[in-house]
Amino acid sequence: MTEMMKAVRLHEFGGPSVLRYENAPRPALASGEVLVRVHAASLNPPDLYLRDGYRALPPEWRPNATFPLILGTDVSGVVAATGEQVTQFSVGDEVYAMVRFPDDLMKGSGAYAEYVSVPASELAKKPPKIDHLQASGAPMSALTVWQFLVELGHDAPNPFQSFPHAPIPLEGKRVLINGAGGGVGHLAVQVAKWKRASVTAVASGKHEVLLRELGACQFINYTKTSIEEVAQDFDLVMDAVGGANMERFLSVIKPAGVLLFVNPLGFSGQEEAARRGITVSSTQVRSNGAQLGEIGRLLDDGTIRVVIDSMFSLAEASAAHQRASQGSIQGKIVLKAV
């Protein structure tokens, strides 16, 4: 008889209301996998895109989904069982992970559930000094920052460009983070500060006090001031927002500087960048347990911290997605499963 669990499942694409909290089969374990009893999961933009059927993408790129599917990549919880050939984790270990990303980008990684199976290579021990809610908010956002700014950590082909992304040394550099109040942005500010960069944070005014606490030397309220009017001579700009007019960042970067896009789709300033000697780069974040282990040490000693925007129960996933659609998120939205 198949063991069951509660999960948030998708039977069709659409708005937040299509998320259903219901019974689902507990995942089976393959060799090299770990079954995690989920204590908390967090929301990330790919969850929202998949729920919506990736409607922003060209039709030929959209997922051919097999329903029902379970959204979510980021979890923190406790090891409930281990598969064959798993030696580094034991039942009872507290762990966290970004699950099968981007491998399950188009079909859901299963984190919005009471249990999820995770390849052992993608797991790390949860930092003991933070709780499961904070730990669940870290994986995708922190790994994105780490792979953009510290260490790529893999040699997979880059879907966004013909050359591999390569982080640059940040010590003594002037760094601007756009979208600094969000999940990726608030961690990027902290990691750049840890790397001894001088950090300018760009966000709406509600985030200023927090971002200065997290290490920003300067703050730009984009609702009152355009970046181009007040910013100049940056060694590196990291844009965690995307959208229209991404070319505007070129004017605030030094010749031979670097422009990083978390979402590069829509950028059309390649010729100007080449003329100014500016490197424009992006990469696809990938699951990596070893890097989460390194990040965990920084979370544990307080060098970086995950800010929680809001918390919902697993059964309230629809409301959590509704909160995400309202924007102006400070840090991460998390789901409490236990």
C-alpha positions in Angstrom: 0.0 0.0 0.0 1.4 3.4 -1.0 2.1 5.7 1.9 0.4 9.1 1.6 1.3 12.7 2.6 -0.1 16.2 2.3 1.1 18.3 -0.6 0.3 21.4 -2.6 -0.4 20.2 -6.1 -1.1 21.7 -9.5 -3.7 20.1 -11.8 -3.7 23.0 -14.3 -1.8 26.2 -15.0 -3.2 29.5 -13.7 -3.3 32.0 -10.9 -2.7 31.3 -7.1 -6.2 29.7 -6.8 -5.2 26.6 -8.8 -2.9 25.4 -6.0 -4.6 22.5 -4.1 -3.6 21.3 -0.6 -4.5 17.6 -0.8 -3.3 14.0 -0.3 -0.5 12.8 -2.5 1.7 9.7 -2.7 4.8 9.9 -0.6 7.9 9.9 -2.9 9.8 6.7 -3.4 13.6 6.7 -2.8 16.1 5.9 -5.5 19.7 5.0 -4.9 21.7 8.0 -3.8 18.6 9.9 -2.6 17.4 11.0 0.8 13.8 11.3 2.0 13.4 14.6 3.9 10.5 15.4 6.2 9.9 19.0 5.2 9.7 21.5 8.1 9.6 24.5 5.8 9.8 25.5 2.1 10.2 28.9 0.5 8.8 30.5 -2.6 11.0 31.5 -5.6 10.2 33.1 -8.9 10.4 29.8 -10.9 7.5 28.5 -8.7 5.3 31.4 -9.8 6.4 31.0 -13.5 5.6 27.3 -13.5 2.3 27.7 -11.8 1.4 30.1 -14.5 2.6 27.8 -17.3 5.6 30.0 -18.2 3.3 32.2 -20.2 6.0 34.9 -20.5 8.1 32.4 -22.6 7.7 31.8 -26.3 5.2 28.9 -26.9 7.9 26.5 -28.0 9.7 27.0 -24.7 6.7 26.4 -22.4 6.5 23.2 -20.4 4.7 20.1 -21.5 3.6 19.3 -18.0 2.3 16.0 -16.6 -0.3 16.8 -14.0 -0.6 16.7 -11.1 2.7 18.2 -10.1 4.2 19.6 -6.9 5.9 23.0 -7.0 8.9 24.2 -5.0 12.6 23.7 -4.8 13.8 25.1 -1.4 13.4 23.0 1.7 14.7 22.6 5.2 13.8 19.6 7.3 14.9 16.3 8.8 16.2 13.1 7.2 13.4 10.5 7.4 15.1 7.7 5.4 18.2 7.2 3.2 18.6 5.3 -0.1 21.3 2.9 -1.1 24.8 4.4 -1.3 24.0 7.3 0.9 26.7 7.5 3.6 27.0 11.2 4.4 23.5 11.6 6.0 21.6 9.7 8.6 18.1 9.6 9.8 17.4 12.5 12.2 19.9 14.9 10.5 18.7 18.4 10.0 19.3 19.4 6.4 18.4 21.9 3.7 18.6 21.9 -0.1 17.6 23.3 -3.4 16.0 20.3 -5.0 16.8 19.2 -8.6 17.2 22.6 -10.1 17.2 23.3 -13.0 16.7 19.6 -13.9 13.0 19.8 -12.8 12.5 23.4 -13.9 9.5 22.5 -16.0 7.9 19.8 -13.9 8.2 20.8 -10.3 10.7 19.6 -7.7 8.3 18.6 -5.0 9.1 20.9 -2.1 5.6 22.1 -1.3 4.9 18.8 0.6 5.4 17.0 3.8 8.1 14.8 2.3 10.5 15.2 -0.6 13.2 13.0 -2.1 16.5 14.8 -2.6 19.7 13.6 -4.3 22.3 13.5 -1.5 24.7 15.6 -3.5 22.2 18.5 -3.3 21.8 18.4 0.5 23.8 20.1 3.2 23.5 20.0 7.0 21.2 22.8 8.2 23.1 25.5 10.0 22.4 24.7 13.7 22.0 28.3 14.9 19.1 29.2 12.5 15.7 27.7 12.4 14.0 25.8 9.5 12.1 28.8 8.3 15.3 30.8 7.8 17.1 27.8 6.3 14.4 27.2 3.8 14.6 30.7 2.6 18.3 30.4 1.7 19.0 27.8 -1.0 18.0 29.2 -4.4 18.6 32.9 -3.5 22.0 32.2 -1.7 23.2 29.8 -4.4 22.3 32.3 -7.1 24.4 34.9 -5.3 27.2 32.5 -4.6 27.4 31.3 -8.2 27.3 34.8 -9.6 29.7 36.5 -7.2 31.9 33.9 -5.5 32.2 30.5 -7.3 30.3 29.1 -10.2 31.0 25.5 -9.0 30.0 23.6 -12.1 30.9 23.2 -15.8 27.4 22.8 -17.2 26.8 24.6 -20.5 25.4 28.2 -20.0 21.9 28.5 -21.5 22.2 32.3 -21.6 25.5 32.8 -23.4 28.3 31.0 -25.3 30.9 31.5 -22.6 31.0 30.3 -19.0 30.2 32.8 -16.3 33.2 33.7 -14.2 32.9 35.6 -10.8 35.4 38.4 -10.3 37.3 39.4 -7.0 35.2 42.0 -5.2 37.6 43.3 -2.5 37.9 47.1 -2.8 35.3 47.2 -5.7 32.3 49.4 -6.0 29.3 47.2 -6.4 25.7 48.2 -7.1 22.8 45.7 -6.4 19.5 46.5 -8.1 16.5 44.9 -6.4 18.4 44.8 -3.2 15.3 44.2 -1.0 14.3 40.9 -2.5 15.3 37.3 -1.9 18.5 37.4 -4.1 19.2 41.1 -3.6 19.4 41.2 0.2 21.8 38.3 0.2 23.8 39.8 -2.6 24.3 42.9 -0.5 25.6 40.8 2.4 27.9 38.6 0.4 29.4 41.5 -1.4 30.0 43.2 1.9 31.6 40.0 3.3 33.9 40.1 0.2 35.0 43.6 1.3 33.2 45.5 -1.5 31.6 48.9 -1.1 27.9 48.2 -1.7 25.2 50.5 -3.1 21.7 49.1 -2.7 18.8 50.0 -5.0 15.3 49.4 -3.8 12.1 51.2 -2.7 12.3 53.4 0.4 10.7 50.8 2.7 13.9 48.7 2.5 16.5 51.4 3.3 16.8 50.8 7.1 17.2 47.0 6.6 19.7 47.3 3.7 21.9 49.7 5.6 21.8 47.2 8.6 22.9 44.5 6.2 25.9 46.4 5.0 25.0 48.8 2.2 27.2 51.9 2.3 24.8 53.8 0.0 21.1 53.5 -0.7 19.2 54.7 -3.8 15.4 54.9 -3.6 14.5 54.1 -7.3 10.9 55.4 -6.8 12.3 58.9 -6.2 15.6 58.9 -8.1 16.8 57.3 -11.3 20.0 55.3 -10.9 21.6 57.0 -13.8 21.2 60.4 -12.2 23.1 59.6 -9.0 25.3 56.6 -9.6 28.5 56.3 -11.5 31.9 54.6 -11.8 30.8 51.1 -10.5 33.1 48.2 -11.0 30.1 45.8 -11.0 26.3 46.0 -11.2 24.2 43.0 -10.4 20.5 43.3 -11.5 18.2 41.0 -9.6 15.0 42.4 -11.2 15.1 42.2 -15.0 12.4 43.8 -17.1 12.4 46.9 -19.3 15.4 49.2 -20.1 18.1 47.0 -18.6 20.5 48.9 -20.9 20.4 51.9 -18.5 23.0 50.2 -16.2 25.7 50.5 -18.8 26.0 54.2 -18.1 26.9 53.8 -14.5 29.7 51.2 -15.0 33.4 51.9 -15.5 35.0 50.9 -18.7 36.0 47.3 -18.4 33.5 46.8 -15.6 31.0 44.0 -15.2 27.2 43.8 -15.6 25.4 40.7 -14.2 21.8 39.8 -14.9 19.9 37.2 -12.8 17.3 37.3 -15.6 19.0 38.5 -18.9 16.0 38.1 -21.2 15.3 41.4 -22.9 18.7 43.0 -22.7 19.6 44.6 -26.0 22.8 46.6 -25.1 25.4 44.2 -26.3 26.9 46.5 -28.9 27.2 49.4 -26.4 28.7 47.1 -23.8 31.3 45.9 -26.2 32.2 49.4 -27.2 32.7 50.3 -23.5 34.6 47.1 -22.8 31.9 46.0 -20.3 31.5 42.3 -19.7 27.8 41.3 -19.6 27.2 37.9 -18.0 24.6 35.6 -16.6 24.2 32.0 -15.5 21.6 29.5 -14.5 21.7 28.7 -10.8 22.2 24.9 -10.1 21.7 22.7 -7.1 24.9 22.2 -5.1 25.1 20.7 -1.7 28.8 21.5 -1.2 28.2 25.2 -1.8 25.2 25.2 0.6 27.7 23.7 3.2 29.9 26.8 2.7 27.0 29.2 2.8 25.7 27.4 5.9 28.8 28.4 7.8 28.1 32.1 7.0 24.5 31.7 8.1 25.5 30.0 11.3 28.0 32.7 12.4 25.7 35.5 11.4 27.8 36.9 8.6 24.7 36.7 6.4 21.1 36.2 7.4 17.9 35.4 5.6 15.1 38.0 6.1 11.6 36.6 6.2 8.9 38.7 4.5 6.0 36.6 5.6 5.1 33.1 6.7 2.2 30.9 5.7 1.3 27.3 6.5 1.7 24.7 3.7 -2.1 24.6 3.4 -2.0 28.4 2.7 0.3 28.1 -0.3 -2.3 29.9 -2.5 -2.3 32.9 -0.2 1.5 32.8 -0.2 1.5 33.0 -4.0 -1.0 35.9 -3.8 1.4 37.7 -1.5 4.2 37.1 -4.0 2.1 38.6 -6.8 1.7 41.8 -4.8 5.4 42.6 -5.1 7.6 44.8 -2.8 8.8 41.6 -1.0 11.4 42.1 1.7 13.5 38.9 1.8 11.7 35.6 1.4 8.1 34.2 1.7 8.1 30.8 3.5 5.7 27.9 4.0 5.7 26.2 7.4 5.0 22.5 7.0 5.5 21.3 10.6 
